[in-house]
Amino acid sequence: MANDSQANRRSEKGFSLVEMLIVVAIIAIMAAIALPNIGNYVRNYRIRGAAQSVASVLQSARGKAIATNTNTGVSFFVVDADSYRFVQEDLSGGAQPRGPMQELPLGVRFVVATAANSGPSIRFTRMGGFCNPGVGTCAAAFVDPCGTDTARCTASAGANFFEPQADGTLVLTLLEQNTNLRRTVRIAPGGRVLPQP
């Protein structure tokens, strides 16, 4: 009888090797299923965050044009395939403050537009609307978006990134190069900035 009580105490002290191996196998299977999905989530998060950042700077440029009641406008420039900034064009004293040069995350780039009447920049007016400088009745930009960083501007000289649509919107497309995921930022005819959800 004494031996039976000792046997019961020993069996309650821990897990057997078989039980531990089963738990490790279950964890390994769950990890194998989850890891590819986590990788896709990270890549999708990168391009979604880049589109949100670009939309935020576009919205800041529009807000600055409205708040300062600018005559010429505040222009948003795609400087090259992976950087952008805005410039307030008509301040007194000839000063044209440039917003900070913003960089897209590594592996995310702007897509060059294919339409004939596209452009590398967009200008927001005092009423919050926009025009595409150098296209139609919108005067060409008379400000240098690069400042001292001219090598960056010459790398993609002549490239157009804003693509007009039939409904009057402009579309700026971003591409995550490893996965070919695309995100768009639309600028509605009234100037409202709409990142792809």
Residue pairs with C-beta under 8 A, 6 or more apart in sequence:
40 179
43 176
43 178
43 179
43 181
44 181
46 105
46 107
46 108
46 176
47 105
47 108
47 174
47 175
47 176
47 181
47 182
47 183
48 183
49 105
50 104
50 105
50 108
50 174
50 183
51 174
51 183
51 184
51 185
51 195
51 196
52 195
53 102
53 104
54 84
54 102
54 104
54 172
54 174
54 185
54 195
55 185
55 193
55 194
55 195
57 76
57 84
57 85
57 86
57 99
57 102
58 76
58 86
58 122
58 172
58 185
58 187
58 193
59 193
60 86
60 99
61 74
61 75
61 76
61 86
61 99
61 124
62 74
62 124
62 128
62 130
62 191
62 193
64 70
64 74
64 86
64 88
64 124
65 73
65 74
65 88
65 124
65 125
65 126
65 128
66 124
66 126
66 127
66 128
68 74
68 88
68 91
68 126
69 126
70 88
70 89
70 90
70 125
70 126
71 90
71 126
72 89
72 90
72 123
72 142
73 89
73 90
73 123
73 124
73 125
73 126
73 131
74 86
74 87
74 88
74 89
74 123
74 124
75 86
75 87
75 89
75 121
75 122
75 123
75 124
75 133
75 141
75 143
75 145
76 84
76 85
76 86
76 121
76 122
76 123
76 124
77 84
77 85
77 86
77 87
77 120
77 121
77 141
77 145
78 84
78 110
78 120
78 121
78 159
78 161
78 162
78 172
79 85
79 101
79 145
79 146
79 149
79 152
79 153
79 156
80 152
80 153
80 155
80 156
80 159
81 109
81 110
81 112
81 155
81 156
81 159
82 103
82 104
82 108
82 109
82 110
83 101
83 102
83 103
83 104
83 152
84 101
84 102
84 104
84 110
85 98
85 99
85 100
85 101
85 102
85 145
86 98
86 99
87 96
87 97
87 98
87 99
87 143
87 145
88 96
88 97
89 96
89 123
89 141
89 142
89 143
91 97
96 143
98 145
98 147
101 149
104 110
104 174
107 176
107 177
107 178
108 174
108 175
108 176
108 177
109 174
109 175
109 177
110 161
110 172
110 173
110 174
110 175
111 161
111 173
111 174
111 175
111 182
112 159
112 160
112 161
113 160
113 161
113 162
113 163
113 173
114 163
115 160
115 163
115 164
117 132
117 135
117 136
117 164
118 132
118 135
118 160
118 161
118 162
118 163
118 164
119 132
119 133
119 134
119 135
119 160
119 161
119 162
120 159
120 160
120 161
120 162
121 132
121 133
121 141
121 145
121 162
122 130
122 131
122 132
122 133
122 162
122 170
122 187
123 130
123 131
123 132
123 133
123 138
123 141
124 130
124 191
125 131
125 191
127 191
128 190
128 191
128 192
129 189
129 190
129 191
130 170
130 187
130 191
131 137
131 138
132 138
132 162
132 164
132 170
133 139
133 140
133 141
134 140
134 141
135 164
144 153
145 153
146 152
146 153
161 172
161 173
162 170
162 171
162 172
162 187
163 170
163 171
163 172
163 173
164 170
164 171
165 171
165 186
167 189
168 188
168 189
169 186
169 187
169 188
169 189
170 186
170 187
171 184
171 185
171 186
171 187
172 184
172 185
172 186
172 187
173 182
173 183
173 184
174 182
174 183
174 184
174 185
175 181
175 182
176 182
183 195
183 196
184 195
184 196
185 193
185 194
185 195
185 196
186 193
186 194
186 195
186 196
187 193
187 194
188 194
